[in-house]
Amino acid sequence: MKEFSKNLKTLRAKQGLSQKELANQLHVERSPVAGWETKDRVPDAEILIRLAAVLNTSIDDLLKG
C-alpha cells in the first residue's frame, strides 16, 4: 500500500495540515497518522471515510491516486 502512504502524505500537505492537526481532526493520536504515511499501514474503513472528507478527496484517490 505504498500508494496510500504517498497519497496521504501528499494530500495532507496540500491541505496545509501537520500530522498532529490531521490526527486531531480524525480524533486519533499522531502516531497512527505517521504509521499510515511511513509504514504501509492502512486505517480501517471508518477512518478512511473521515480521511477522505477531511482531505476533500475520494477513498479511491487515497488508495490508488
C-alpha positions as a Markdown table, in Angstrom:
| # | Residue | x | y | z |
|---|---|---|---|---|
| 1 | Met | 0.0 | 0.0 | 0.0 |
| 2 | Lys | 2.8 | 2.4 | -0.8 |
| 3 | Glu | 0.4 | 4.3 | -2.9 |
| 4 | Phe | -1.8 | 5.0 | 0.0 |
| 5 | Ser | 1.1 | 6.2 | 2.1 |
| 6 | Lys | 2.3 | 8.5 | -0.6 |
| 7 | Asn | -1.1 | 9.8 | -1.5 |
| 8 | Leu | -2.0 | 10.5 | 2.2 |
| 9 | Lys | 1.2 | 12.5 | 2.8 |
| 10 | Thr | 0.7 | 14.5 | -0.5 |
| 11 | Leu | -2.9 | 15.3 | 0.2 |
| 12 | Arg | -2.3 | 16.2 | 3.8 |
| 13 | Ala | 0.5 | 18.6 | 2.7 |
| 14 | Lys | -1.8 | 20.2 | 0.1 |
| 15 | Gln | -4.3 | 20.9 | 2.8 |
| 16 | Gly | -1.5 | 22.5 | 4.9 |
| 17 | Leu | -2.1 | 20.1 | 7.8 |
| 18 | Ser | 0.6 | 18.7 | 10.0 |
| 19 | Gln | 0.3 | 15.0 | 11.1 |
| 20 | Lys | -0.9 | 16.3 | 14.5 |
| 21 | Glu | -3.5 | 18.6 | 13.0 |
| 22 | Leu | -4.9 | 15.8 | 10.8 |
| 23 | Ala | -4.9 | 13.4 | 13.8 |
| 24 | Asn | -6.9 | 15.9 | 15.8 |
| 25 | Gln | -9.5 | 16.2 | 13.1 |
| 26 | Leu | -9.8 | 12.4 | 12.9 |
| 27 | His | -9.9 | 12.1 | 16.7 |
| 28 | Val | -6.8 | 9.8 | 16.8 |
| 29 | Glu | -3.3 | 10.1 | 18.1 |
| 30 | Arg | -0.5 | 11.4 | 15.8 |
| 31 | Ser | 1.3 | 8.0 | 15.8 |
| 32 | Pro | -1.2 | 6.2 | 13.6 |
| 33 | Val | -1.1 | 9.0 | 11.1 |
| 34 | Ala | 2.7 | 8.7 | 11.0 |
| 35 | Gly | 2.4 | 4.9 | 10.6 |
| 36 | Trp | 0.0 | 5.3 | 7.7 |
| 37 | Glu | 2.4 | 7.6 | 5.9 |
| 38 | Thr | 5.6 | 5.6 | 6.5 |
| 39 | Lys | 4.9 | 2.0 | 7.4 |
| 40 | Asp | 2.5 | 0.9 | 4.7 |
| 41 | Arg | -0.4 | 0.7 | 7.2 |
| 42 | Val | -3.9 | 1.4 | 6.1 |
| 43 | Pro | -6.6 | 2.6 | 8.5 |
| 44 | Asp | -10.0 | 0.9 | 8.9 |
| 45 | Ala | -13.0 | 1.8 | 6.7 |
| 46 | Glu | -14.4 | 4.3 | 9.2 |
| 47 | Ile | -11.1 | 6.3 | 9.3 |
| 48 | Leu | -10.8 | 6.1 | 5.5 |
| 49 | Ile | -14.2 | 7.7 | 5.2 |
| 50 | Arg | -13.2 | 10.5 | 7.6 |
| 51 | Leu | -9.8 | 10.9 | 5.9 |
| 52 | Ala | -11.4 | 11.4 | 2.5 |
| 53 | Ala | -13.8 | 14.0 | 4.0 |
| 54 | Val | -11.1 | 16.0 | 5.8 |
| 55 | Leu | -8.8 | 15.9 | 2.8 |
| 56 | Asn | -11.6 | 16.7 | 0.3 |
| 57 | Thr | -10.9 | 13.6 | -1.8 |
| 58 | Ser | -12.3 | 10.2 | -2.5 |
| 59 | Ile | -11.4 | 6.9 | -0.9 |
| 60 | Asp | -10.3 | 5.7 | -4.4 |
| 61 | Asp | -7.9 | 8.7 | -4.7 |
| 62 | Leu | -6.5 | 7.9 | -1.3 |
| 63 | Leu | -5.9 | 4.3 | -2.1 |
| 64 | Lys | -4.9 | 4.5 | -5.7 |
| 65 | Gly | -4.0 | 8.0 | -6.6 |
